[in-house]
Amino acid sequence: MKNTPRWINSAIAESANVTSKMPWERGLRRQAFMASRRAVAAIAEAPSRTMRPAA
């Protein structure tokens, strides 16, 4: 078996210590993010009220 380089071992150990939250994690922050995406999509799909120029 090949020896694992030291930097890989340190990277794996450091990844176990991460405390910052990511946007895709479950919770209130993710729910707010998904709600904002749905709102933007709903606005984009809504028919425009003025289909002709105002002049």
C-alpha distance matrix in Angstrom:
0.0 3.8 6.6 9.1 12.5 15.2 17.6 15.6 15.6 19.3 20.1 18.9 20.8 23.8 24.0 24.4 27.5 29.3 32.9 34.6 35.8 34.9 37.7 36.1 35.8 38.3 41.5 44.8 43.4 41.8 45.0 47.1 44.9 45.1 48.9 49.4 47.6 49.8 52.9 52.2 51.7 54.9 56.9 55.6 56.5 59.9 62.9 64.7 68.2 69.8 69.2 71.8 72.7 74.9 77.6
3.8 0.0 3.8 6.4 9.2 12.3 14.5 12.9 13.5 16.9 17.8 17.2 19.2 21.9 22.3 23.2 26.0 27.7 31.4 32.9 34.3 33.4 36.2 34.9 34.8 37.5 40.7 43.8 42.2 40.7 44.0 45.8 43.5 44.0 47.8 48.0 46.3 48.7 51.6 50.7 50.4 53.7 55.5 54.1 55.3 58.7 61.6 63.2 66.7 68.2 67.6 70.1 70.9 73.0 75.6
6.6 3.8 0.0 3.8 6.4 8.9 11.6 10.6 10.6 13.9 15.3 14.9 16.5 19.2 20.1 21.0 23.4 25.4 29.1 30.8 32.5 31.9 35.0 34.0 33.7 36.5 39.4 42.5 40.8 39.6 43.1 44.7 42.5 43.3 47.0 47.2 45.7 48.3 51.0 50.2 50.1 53.5 55.1 53.9 55.3 58.6 61.6 63.0 66.5 67.9 67.6 70.1 70.7 72.6 75.3
9.1 6.4 3.8 0.0 3.8 6.4 8.4 6.8 7.2 10.5 11.6 11.3 13.2 15.7 16.4 17.6 20.0 21.8 25.5 27.1 28.8 28.2 31.3 30.4 30.1 33.1 35.9 38.9 37.1 36.0 39.5 41.1 38.8 39.7 43.4 43.5 42.1 44.8 47.5 46.6 46.7 50.0 51.6 50.5 51.9 55.1 58.2 59.6 63.0 64.5 64.2 66.7 67.3 69.2 71.9
12.5 9.2 6.4 3.8 0.0 3.8 5.5 5.6 6.9 9.1 10.3 11.3 13.0 14.7 16.0 17.7 19.6 21.1 24.9 26.2 28.3 27.7 30.9 30.4 30.3 33.5 36.2 38.9 36.8 35.9 39.6 40.8 38.5 39.7 43.3 43.1 41.8 44.7 47.2 46.2 46.4 49.8 51.1 50.0 51.7 54.9 57.9 59.1 62.4 63.8 63.6 65.9 66.3 68.1 70.7
15.2 12.3 8.9 6.4 3.8 0.0 3.8 5.4 5.2 6.3 8.7 10.1 10.7 12.3 14.4 15.9 17.2 19.1 22.7 24.4 26.8 26.7 30.1 29.9 29.5 32.7 35.1 37.7 35.7 35.2 38.8 39.9 37.8 39.3 42.8 42.6 41.6 44.6 46.9 46.0 46.5 49.9 51.1 50.2 52.1 55.1 58.2 59.2 62.5 63.9 64.0 66.3 66.5 68.2 70.8
17.6 14.5 11.6 8.4 5.5 3.8 0.0 3.8 5.4 5.1 6.0 8.6 9.8 10.3 12.1 14.4 15.5 16.7 20.4 21.6 24.0 23.7 27.0 27.1 27.0 30.3 32.7 35.1 32.8 32.3 36.1 36.9 34.7 36.3 39.8 39.3 38.3 41.4 43.6 42.6 43.3 46.6 47.7 46.8 48.8 51.8 54.8 55.8 59.0 60.4 60.4 62.7 62.9 64.5 67.1
15.6 12.9 10.6 6.8 5.6 5.4 3.8 0.0 3.8 5.4 5.0 6.2 8.5 9.8 10.5 12.6 14.6 15.8 19.6 20.8 22.7 22.1 25.4 24.9 24.8 28.1 30.6 33.3 31.2 30.4 34.1 35.3 33.0 34.3 37.9 37.7 36.5 39.4 41.9 41.0 41.4 44.7 46.0 45.1 46.8 49.9 53.0 54.2 57.5 59.0 58.9 61.4 61.7 63.4 66.2
15.6 13.5 10.6 7.2 6.9 5.2 5.4 3.8 0.0 3.8 5.5 5.2 6.2 8.6 10.0 11.1 13.1 15.0 18.7 20.6 22.7 22.7 26.2 25.7 25.0 28.0 30.4 33.2 31.5 30.9 34.5 35.8 33.9 35.3 38.7 38.8 37.9 40.7 43.1 42.6 43.0 46.2 47.6 47.0 48.7 51.6 54.9 56.1 59.3 60.9 61.1 63.6 64.0 65.6 68.4
19.3 16.9 13.9 10.5 9.1 6.3 5.1 5.4 3.8 0.0 3.8 5.5 5.0 6.0 8.6 10.0 11.0 12.9 16.5 18.3 20.9 21.2 24.8 24.9 24.2 27.3 29.4 31.9 29.9 29.7 33.4 34.4 32.6 34.3 37.6 37.5 36.9 39.8 42.0 41.4 42.2 45.3 46.5 46.0 48.0 50.8 54.0 55.1 58.1 59.7 60.1 62.5 62.7 64.1 66.9
20.1 17.8 15.3 11.6 10.3 8.7 6.0 5.0 5.5 3.8 0.0 3.8 5.4 5.1 6.1 8.8 10.1 10.9 14.7 15.9 18.2 18.1 21.5 21.6 21.1 24.5 26.7 29.2 27.0 26.6 30.3 31.3 29.3 30.9 34.3 34.1 33.3 36.3 38.5 37.8 38.5 41.7 42.9 42.3 44.2 47.1 50.3 51.4 54.5 56.1 56.3 58.8 59.1 60.5 63.4
18.9 17.2 14.9 11.3 11.3 10.1 8.6 6.2 5.2 5.5 3.8 0.0 3.8 5.5 5.2 6.6 9.1 10.5 14.2 15.9 17.7 17.6 21.1 20.6 19.8 22.8 25.2 28.1 26.3 25.7 29.2 30.7 28.8 30.1 33.6 33.8 33.0 35.7 38.1 37.8 38.2 41.3 42.8 42.3 44.0 46.8 50.2 51.5 54.6 56.4 56.6 59.3 59.8 61.2 64.2
20.8 19.2 16.5 13.2 13.0 10.7 9.8 8.5 6.2 5.0 5.4 3.8 0.0 3.8 5.5 5.4 7.0 9.6 13.0 15.4 17.7 18.4 22.1 22.0 20.6 23.4 25.4 28.2 26.6 26.4 30.0 31.3 29.8 31.4 34.7 35.0 34.5 37.2 39.5 39.3 40.1 43.0 44.4 44.2 46.0 48.6 52.0 53.3 56.3 58.1 58.6 61.2 61.6 62.9 65.9
23.8 21.9 19.2 15.7 14.7 12.3 10.3 9.8 8.6 6.0 5.1 5.5 3.8 0.0 3.8 5.3 5.2 6.9 10.4 12.4 15.1 16.0 19.7 20.1 19.0 22.0 23.8 26.1 24.3 24.4 28.0 29.0 27.4 29.3 32.5 32.5 32.2 35.1 37.1 36.8 37.9 40.8 42.0 41.9 43.8 46.4 49.8 50.8 53.7 55.5 56.1 58.6 58.9 60.0 63.0
24.0 22.3 20.1 16.4 16.0 14.4 12.1 10.5 10.0 8.6 6.1 5.2 5.5 3.8 0.0 3.8 5.3 5.5 9.2 10.8 12.7 13.0 16.7 16.7 15.6 18.8 20.8 23.4 21.6 21.3 24.9 26.1 24.4 26.1 29.4 29.5 29.1 31.8 34.0 33.8 34.6 37.5 39.0 38.8 40.5 43.2 46.6 47.8 50.8 52.6 53.1 55.8 56.2 57.4 60.5
24.4 23.2 21.0 17.6 17.7 15.9 14.4 12.6 11.1 10.0 8.8 6.6 5.4 5.3 3.8 0.0 3.8 5.7 8.7 11.3 13.1 14.1 17.8 17.5 15.7 18.2 20.1 23.0 21.7 21.6 24.9 26.5 25.3 26.8 29.9 30.5 30.3 32.8 35.1 35.2 36.0 38.7 40.3 40.4 42.0 44.5 48.0 49.3 52.2 54.3 54.9 57.7 58.2 59.4 62.5
27.5 26.0 23.4 20.0 19.6 17.2 15.5 14.6 13.1 11.0 10.1 9.1 7.0 5.2 5.3 3.8 0.0 3.8 6.3 9.4 12.0 13.8 17.6 18.1 16.1 18.7 19.9 22.3 20.9 21.4 24.8 25.9 25.0 27.0 29.8 30.2 30.4 33.0 35.0 35.1 36.3 38.9 40.3 40.6 42.4 44.7 48.2 49.4 52.1 54.1 55.0 57.6 58.0 58.9 62.1
29.3 27.7 25.4 21.8 21.1 19.1 16.7 15.8 15.0 12.9 10.9 10.5 9.6 6.9 5.5 5.7 3.8 0.0 3.8 5.9 8.5 10.2 14.0 14.9 13.2 16.1 17.3 19.5 17.7 18.2 21.7 22.6 21.5 23.6 26.5 26.6 26.8 29.6 31.4 31.5 32.7 35.4 36.6 36.9 38.9 41.1 44.6 45.7 48.4 50.4 51.2 53.9 54.2 55.1 58.3
32.9 31.4 29.1 25.5 24.9 22.7 20.4 19.6 18.7 16.5 14.7 14.2 13.0 10.4 9.2 8.7 6.3 3.8 0.0 3.8 6.5 9.4 12.9 14.2 12.1 14.5 14.9 16.7 15.2 16.3 19.6 20.3 19.7 22.1 24.6 24.8 25.5 28.2 29.7 30.1 31.7 34.0 35.2 35.8 37.8 39.8 43.4 44.4 46.9 49.0 50.1 52.8 53.0 53.8 57.0
34.6 32.9 30.8 27.1 26.2 24.4 21.6 20.8 20.6 18.3 15.9 15.9 15.4 12.4 10.8 11.3 9.4 5.9 3.8 0.0 3.8 6.5 9.9 11.9 10.5 13.2 13.6 14.9 12.6 13.8 17.3 17.5 16.6 19.3 21.7 21.6 22.3 25.2 26.5 26.7 28.4 30.8 31.8 32.4 34.6 36.5 40.1 40.9 43.4 45.4 46.6 49.2 49.3 50.1 53.2
35.8 34.3 32.5 28.8 28.3 26.8 24.0 22.7 22.7 20.9 18.2 17.7 17.7 15.1 12.7 13.1 12.0 8.5 6.5 3.8 0.0 3.8 6.7 8.5 7.0 9.6 10.0 11.5 9.2 10.1 13.6 14.1 13.2 15.7 18.2 18.4 19.0 21.7 23.2 23.7 25.2 27.5 28.7 29.4 31.4 33.3 36.9 37.9 40.4 42.6 43.7 46.5 46.9 47.6 50.9
34.9 33.4 31.9 28.2 27.7 26.7 23.7 22.1 22.7 21.2 18.1 17.6 18.4 16.0 13.0 14.1 13.8 10.2 9.4 6.5 3.8 0.0 3.8 5.6 5.6 9.1 10.4 12.0 9.2 8.9 12.6 13.3 11.5 13.6 16.6 16.6 16.6 19.4 21.3 21.3 22.6 25.2 26.5 26.8 28.7 30.9 34.4 35.6 38.3 40.4 41.2 44.0 44.5 45.5 48.8
37.7 36.2 35.0 31.3 30.9 30.1 27.0 25.4 26.2 24.8 21.5 21.1 22.1 19.7 16.7 17.8 17.6 14.0 12.9 9.9 6.7 3.8 0.0 3.8 5.6 8.3 9.4 10.2 7.1 5.9 9.7 10.0 7.8 9.9 12.9 12.8 12.8 15.6 17.5 17.5 18.8 21.3 22.7 23.1 24.9 27.1 30.6 31.8 34.5 36.7 37.5 40.4 41.0 41.9 45.3
36.1 34.9 34.0 30.4 30.4 29.9 27.1 24.9 25.7 24.9 21.6 20.6 22.0 20.1 16.7 17.5 18.1 14.9 14.2 11.9 8.5 5.6 3.8 0.0 3.8 6.5 9.0 10.8 8.7 6.1 9.5 11.1 8.9 9.6 13.1 13.8 13.0 15.3 17.9 18.2 18.7 21.2 23.1 23.3 24.7 27.1 30.7 32.2 35.1 37.4 38.0 41.0 41.9 43.1 46.5
35.8 34.8 33.7 30.1 30.3 29.5 27.0 24.8 25.0 24.2 21.1 19.8 20.6 19.0 15.6 15.7 16.1 13.2 12.1 10.5 7.0 5.6 5.6 3.8 0.0 3.8 6.5 9.3 8.1 6.3 9.5 11.7 10.7 11.5 14.5 15.8 15.7 17.6 20.0 20.9 21.5 23.7 25.7 26.2 27.5 29.6 33.3 34.9 37.6 40.1 40.9 44.0 44.9 45.9 49.3
38.3 37.5 36.5 33.1 33.5 32.7 30.3 28.1 28.0 27.3 24.5 22.8 23.4 22.0 18.8 18.2 18.7 16.1 14.5 13.2 9.6 9.1 8.3 6.5 3.8 0.0 3.8 7.2 7.6 5.7 7.6 10.6 10.7 10.8 13.3 15.4 15.6 16.8 19.2 20.7 21.2 22.9 25.2 26.1 27.0 28.9 32.7 34.5 36.9 39.7 40.6 43.8 45.0 45.8 49.4
41.5 40.7 39.4 35.9 36.2 35.1 32.7 30.6 30.4 29.4 26.7 25.2 25.4 23.8 20.8 20.1 19.9 17.3 14.9 13.6 10.0 10.4 9.4 9.0 6.5 3.8 0.0 3.8 5.5 5.4 6.3 8.8 10.1 10.8 12.4 14.5 15.7 16.7 18.5 20.4 21.4 22.6 24.7 26.2 27.2 28.6 32.4 34.0 36.2 39.0 40.3 43.5 44.5 45.0 48.7
44.8 43.8 42.5 38.9 38.9 37.7 35.1 33.3 33.2 31.9 29.2 28.1 28.2 26.1 23.4 23.0 22.3 19.5 16.7 14.9 11.5 12.0 10.2 10.8 9.3 7.2 3.8 0.0 3.8 5.4 5.0 6.2 8.6 9.9 10.4 12.3 14.3 15.3 16.4 18.5 20.0 20.9 22.6 24.5 25.7 26.7 30.5 31.8 33.7 36.6 38.1 41.3 42.1 42.4 46.0
43.4 42.2 40.8 37.1 36.8 35.7 32.8 31.2 31.5 29.9 27.0 26.3 26.6 24.3 21.6 21.7 20.9 17.7 15.2 12.6 9.2 9.2 7.1 8.7 8.1 7.6 5.5 3.8 0.0 3.8 5.5 5.2 6.3 8.7 10.0 10.8 12.6 14.4 15.5 16.9 18.7 20.1 21.5 23.0 24.7 26.0 29.7 30.8 32.9 35.5 36.9 39.9 40.5 41.0 44.5
41.8 40.7 39.6 36.0 35.9 35.2 32.3 30.4 30.9 29.7 26.6 25.7 26.4 24.4 21.3 21.6 21.4 18.2 16.3 13.8 10.1 8.9 5.9 6.1 6.3 5.7 5.4 5.4 3.8 0.0 3.8 5.4 5.0 6.2 8.5 9.9 10.7 12.3 14.2 15.5 16.6 18.3 20.2 21.3 22.6 24.3 28.1 29.6 31.9 34.6 35.7 38.8 39.7 40.4 44.0
45.0 44.0 43.1 39.5 39.6 38.8 36.1 34.1 34.5 33.4 30.3 29.2 30.0 28.0 24.9 24.9 24.8 21.7 19.6 17.3 13.6 12.6 9.7 9.5 9.5 7.6 6.3 5.0 5.5 3.8 0.0 3.8 5.4 5.2 6.1 8.6 9.9 10.5 12.2 14.4 15.4 16.3 18.4 20.1 21.0 22.3 26.1 27.7 29.9 32.8 34.0 37.2 38.3 38.9 42.6
47.1 45.8 44.7 41.1 40.8 39.9 36.9 35.3 35.8 34.4 31.3 30.7 31.3 29.0 26.1 26.5 25.9 22.6 20.3 17.5 14.1 13.3 10.0 11.1 11.7 10.6 8.8 6.2 5.2 5.4 3.8 0.0 3.8 5.5 5.1 6.2 8.7 9.9 10.5 12.4 14.3 15.2 16.6 18.5 20.0 21.0 24.7 25.9 27.9 30.6 32.1 35.2 36.0 36.4 40.0
44.9 43.5 42.5 38.8 38.5 37.8 34.7 33.0 33.9 32.6 29.3 28.8 29.8 27.4 24.4 25.3 25.0 21.5 19.7 16.6 13.2 11.5 7.8 8.9 10.7 10.7 10.1 8.6 6.3 5.0 5.4 3.8 0.0 3.8 5.5 5.3 6.4 8.8 10.0 10.9 12.6 14.4 15.7 16.9 18.7 20.2 23.9 25.1 27.5 29.9 31.1 34.1 34.8 35.6 39.1
45.1 44.0 43.3 39.7 39.7 39.3 36.3 34.3 35.3 34.3 30.9 30.1 31.4 29.3 26.1 26.8 27.0 23.6 22.1 19.3 15.7 13.6 9.9 9.6 11.5 10.8 10.8 9.9 8.7 6.2 5.2 5.5 3.8 0.0 3.8 5.4 5.1 6.2 8.6 10.0 10.6 12.3 14.4 15.4 16.5 18.3 22.0 23.7 26.2 28.9 29.8 33.1 34.2 35.1 38.7
48.9 47.8 47.0 43.4 43.3 42.8 39.8 37.9 38.7 37.6 34.3 33.6 34.7 32.5 29.4 29.9 29.8 26.5 24.6 21.7 18.2 16.6 12.9 13.1 14.5 13.3 12.4 10.4 10.0 8.5 6.1 5.1 5.5 3.8 0.0 3.8 5.4 5.1 6.1 8.7 9.9 10.4 12.4 14.3 15.3 16.3 20.1 21.7 23.8 26.7 27.9 31.2 32.3 33.0 36.6
49.4 48.0 47.2 43.5 43.1 42.6 39.3 37.7 38.8 37.5 34.1 33.8 35.0 32.5 29.5 30.5 30.2 26.6 24.8 21.6 18.4 16.6 12.8 13.8 15.8 15.4 14.5 12.3 10.8 9.9 8.6 6.2 5.3 5.4 3.8 0.0 3.8 5.4 5.0 6.3 8.6 9.8 10.7 12.4 14.3 15.4 19.0 20.0 22.3 24.8 26.1 29.2 30.0 30.6 34.2
47.6 46.3 45.7 42.1 41.8 41.6 38.3 36.5 37.9 36.9 33.3 33.0 34.5 32.2 29.1 30.3 30.4 26.8 25.5 22.3 19.0 16.6 12.8 13.0 15.7 15.6 15.7 14.3 12.6 10.7 9.9 8.7 6.4 5.1 5.4 3.8 0.0 3.8 5.4 5.2 6.2 8.6 10.1 10.7 12.4 14.3 17.9 19.3 22.0 24.4 25.2 28.3 29.4 30.4 33.9
49.8 48.7 48.3 44.8 44.7 44.6 41.4 39.4 40.7 39.8 36.3 35.7 37.2 35.1 31.8 32.8 33.0 29.6 28.2 25.2 21.7 19.4 15.6 15.3 17.6 16.8 16.7 15.3 14.4 12.3 10.5 9.9 8.8 6.2 5.1 5.4 3.8 0.0 3.8 5.5 5.1 6.1 8.7 9.8 10.5 12.1 15.9 17.8 20.3 23.1 23.9 27.3 28.7 29.7 33.4
52.9 51.6 51.0 47.5 47.2 46.9 43.6 41.9 43.1 42.0 38.5 38.1 39.5 37.1 34.0 35.1 35.0 31.4 29.7 26.5 23.2 21.3 17.5 17.9 20.0 19.2 18.5 16.4 15.5 14.2 12.2 10.5 10.0 8.6 6.1 5.0 5.4 3.8 0.0 3.8 5.4 5.1 6.2 8.6 9.9 10.5 14.2 15.5 17.8 20.5 21.8 25.1 26.2 26.9 30.6
52.2 50.7 50.2 46.6 46.2 46.0 42.6 41.0 42.6 41.4 37.8 37.8 39.3 36.8 33.8 35.2 35.1 31.5 30.1 26.7 23.7 21.3 17.5 18.2 20.9 20.7 20.4 18.5 16.9 15.5 14.4 12.4 10.9 10.0 8.7 6.3 5.2 5.5 3.8 0.0 3.8 5.5 5.2 6.2 8.7 10.0 13.4 14.3 17.0 19.2 20.2 23.2 24.2 25.2 28.7
51.7 50.4 50.1 46.7 46.4 46.5 43.3 41.4 43.0 42.2 38.5 38.2 40.1 37.9 34.6 36.0 36.3 32.7 31.7 28.4 25.2 22.6 18.8 18.7 21.5 21.2 21.4 20.0 18.7 16.6 15.4 14.3 12.6 10.6 9.9 8.6 6.2 5.1 5.4 3.8 0.0 3.8 5.5 5.1 6.2 8.6 12.0 13.8 16.8 19.2 19.6 22.9 24.3 25.8 29.2
54.9 53.7 53.5 50.0 49.8 49.9 46.6 44.7 46.2 45.3 41.7 41.3 43.0 40.8 37.5 38.7 38.9 35.4 34.0 30.8 27.5 25.2 21.3 21.2 23.7 22.9 22.6 20.9 20.1 18.3 16.3 15.2 14.4 12.3 10.4 9.8 8.6 6.1 5.1 5.5 3.8 0.0 3.8 5.4 5.2 6.0 9.8 11.9 14.5 17.3 18.0 21.5 23.3 24.4 28.0
56.9 55.5 55.1 51.6 51.1 51.1 47.7 46.0 47.6 46.5 42.9 42.8 44.4 42.0 39.0 40.3 40.3 36.6 35.2 31.8 28.7 26.5 22.7 23.1 25.7 25.2 24.7 22.6 21.5 20.2 18.4 16.6 15.7 14.4 12.4 10.7 10.1 8.7 6.2 5.2 5.5 3.8 0.0 3.8 5.5 5.2 8.4 9.4 12.0 14.5 15.6 18.8 20.2 21.1 24.7
55.6 54.1 53.9 50.5 50.0 50.2 46.8 45.1 47.0 46.0 42.3 42.3 44.2 41.9 38.8 40.4 40.6 36.9 35.8 32.4 29.4 26.8 23.1 23.3 26.2 26.1 26.2 24.5 23.0 21.3 20.1 18.5 16.9 15.4 14.3 12.4 10.7 9.8 8.6 6.2 5.1 5.4 3.8 0.0 3.8 5.7 8.2 9.2 12.6 14.5 14.7 17.9 19.3 20.9 24.3
56.5 55.3 55.3 51.9 51.7 52.1 48.8 46.8 48.7 48.0 44.2 44.0 46.0 43.8 40.5 42.0 42.4 38.9 37.8 34.6 31.4 28.7 24.9 24.7 27.5 27.0 27.2 25.7 24.7 22.6 21.0 20.0 18.7 16.5 15.3 14.3 12.4 10.5 9.9 8.7 6.2 5.2 5.5 3.8 0.0 3.8 6.4 8.9 12.2 14.5 14.3 17.9 20.0 21.7 25.1
59.9 58.7 58.6 55.1 54.9 55.1 51.8 49.9 51.6 50.8 47.1 46.8 48.6 46.4 43.2 44.5 44.7 41.1 39.8 36.5 33.3 30.9 27.1 27.1 29.6 28.9 28.6 26.7 26.0 24.3 22.3 21.0 20.2 18.3 16.3 15.4 14.3 12.1 10.5 10.0 8.6 6.0 5.2 5.7 3.8 0.0 3.8 6.4 9.0 11.9 12.4 16.0 18.2 19.4 23.0
62.9 61.6 61.6 58.2 57.9 58.2 54.8 53.0 54.9 54.0 50.3 50.2 52.0 49.8 46.6 48.0 48.2 44.6 43.4 40.1 36.9 34.4 30.6 30.7 33.3 32.7 32.4 30.5 29.7 28.1 26.1 24.7 23.9 22.0 20.1 19.0 17.9 15.9 14.2 13.4 12.0 9.8 8.4 8.2 6.4 3.8 0.0 3.8 6.4 8.9 8.9 12.6 15.2 16.6 20.1
64.7 63.2 63.0 59.6 59.1 59.2 55.8 54.2 56.1 55.1 51.4 51.5 53.3 50.8 47.8 49.3 49.4 45.7 44.4 40.9 37.9 35.6 31.8 32.2 34.9 34.5 34.0 31.8 30.8 29.6 27.7 25.9 25.1 23.7 21.7 20.0 19.3 17.8 15.5 14.3 13.8 11.9 9.4 9.2 8.9 6.4 3.8 0.0 3.8 5.6 6.4 9.8 11.9 13.1 16.7
68.2 66.7 66.5 63.0 62.4 62.5 59.0 57.5 59.3 58.1 54.5 54.6 56.3 53.7 50.8 52.2 52.1 48.4 46.9 43.4 40.4 38.3 34.5 35.1 37.6 36.9 36.2 33.7 32.9 31.9 29.9 27.9 27.5 26.2 23.8 22.3 22.0 20.3 17.8 17.0 16.8 14.5 12.0 12.6 12.2 9.0 6.4 3.8 0.0 3.8 6.3 9.2 11.1 11.4 15.0
69.8 68.2 67.9 64.5 63.8 63.9 60.4 59.0 60.9 59.7 56.1 56.4 58.1 55.5 52.6 54.3 54.1 50.4 49.0 45.4 42.6 40.4 36.7 37.4 40.1 39.7 39.0 36.6 35.5 34.6 32.8 30.6 29.9 28.9 26.7 24.8 24.4 23.1 20.5 19.2 19.2 17.3 14.5 14.5 14.5 11.9 8.9 5.6 3.8 0.0 3.8 5.6 7.3 7.9 11.4
69.2 67.6 67.6 64.2 63.6 64.0 60.4 58.9 61.1 60.1 56.3 56.6 58.6 56.1 53.1 54.9 55.0 51.2 50.1 46.6 43.7 41.2 37.5 38.0 40.9 40.6 40.3 38.1 36.9 35.7 34.0 32.1 31.1 29.8 27.9 26.1 25.2 23.9 21.8 20.2 19.6 18.0 15.6 14.7 14.3 12.4 8.9 6.4 6.3 3.8 0.0 3.8 7.0 9.1 12.0
71.8 70.1 70.1 66.7 65.9 66.3 62.7 61.4 63.6 62.5 58.8 59.3 61.2 58.6 55.8 57.7 57.6 53.9 52.8 49.2 46.5 44.0 40.4 41.0 44.0 43.8 43.5 41.3 39.9 38.8 37.2 35.2 34.1 33.1 31.2 29.2 28.3 27.3 25.1 23.2 22.9 21.5 18.8 17.9 17.9 16.0 12.6 9.8 9.2 5.6 3.8 0.0 3.8 6.5 8.6
72.7 70.9 70.7 67.3 66.3 66.5 62.9 61.7 64.0 62.7 59.1 59.8 61.6 58.9 56.2 58.2 58.0 54.2 53.0 49.3 46.9 44.5 41.0 41.9 44.9 45.0 44.5 42.1 40.5 39.7 38.3 36.0 34.8 34.2 32.3 30.0 29.4 28.7 26.2 24.2 24.3 23.3 20.2 19.3 20.0 18.2 15.2 11.9 11.1 7.3 7.0 3.8 0.0 3.8 5.5
74.9 73.0 72.6 69.2 68.1 68.2 64.5 63.4 65.6 64.1 60.5 61.2 62.9 60.0 57.4 59.4 58.9 55.1 53.8 50.1 47.6 45.5 41.9 43.1 45.9 45.8 45.0 42.4 41.0 40.4 38.9 36.4 35.6 35.1 33.0 30.6 30.4 29.7 26.9 25.2 25.8 24.4 21.1 20.9 21.7 19.4 16.6 13.1 11.4 7.9 9.1 6.5 3.8 0.0 3.8
77.6 75.6 75.3 71.9 70.7 70.8 67.1 66.2 68.4 66.9 63.4 64.2 65.9 63.0 60.5 62.5 62.1 58.3 57.0 53.2 50.9 48.8 45.3 46.5 49.3 49.4 48.7 46.0 44.5 44.0 42.6 40.0 39.1 38.7 36.6 34.2 33.9 33.4 30.6 28.7 29.2 28.0 24.7 24.3 25.1 23.0 20.1 16.7 15.0 11.4 12.0 8.6 5.5 3.8 0.0
